[in-house]
Amino acid sequence: MKITLQQIQEGNDEIIIKYKQMSQQIDNIVKFVEGQNEKLLGIKDGQQFYISIHKVIYLESVDGVTYLYTDEDVYKVNFTLAQFEMLYMQEGFFRCSKAMVINIYRINRLKSMSGNRIDVTMDSGEHVIISRRYAKELRSILKGDAS
């Protein structure tokens, strides 16, 4: 397999995959690039589960323990919010308060509140309040001003 890398000065990053026939190796590369293979280890009822990164609605830290929320379940995870934010910020995760990181791709509705806060309704129906400390940054990200 030949790999060609080319640095560009302008425009969007682009990945082109040329193949004669779809193989498992090519399919794995596509899934990796799309982030579909990214799984997080969560613990629920003493059992370990692998959760797709795209299923995560938000993470919350309570009494020093980090919990990961999906549509179906809540899992305990063995990393801090700061670690998660650093690793997955490029995947659309945003620190919205001292104790919470949300997946901006799972936002359904935004409502401005007094005190420069934002009431976010996630696509699960759950409400999350964005503190004024993080509200300006979220607005900037949603406008496409931040990277």
Buried (B, 14 or more C-beta within 10 A) or exposed (E): EEEEEEEEEEEEEEEEEEEEEEEEEBEEBBEEEEBEEBEBEBEBEEEEBEBEBBBBBBBBBEEEEBBBBBEEEEBEBEBBBEEBBEBBBEBBBBBBBEBBBBBBEBBEEBEEEEEEBBEBBBEEEBEBBBBEEBBEBBBEBBEEEEE
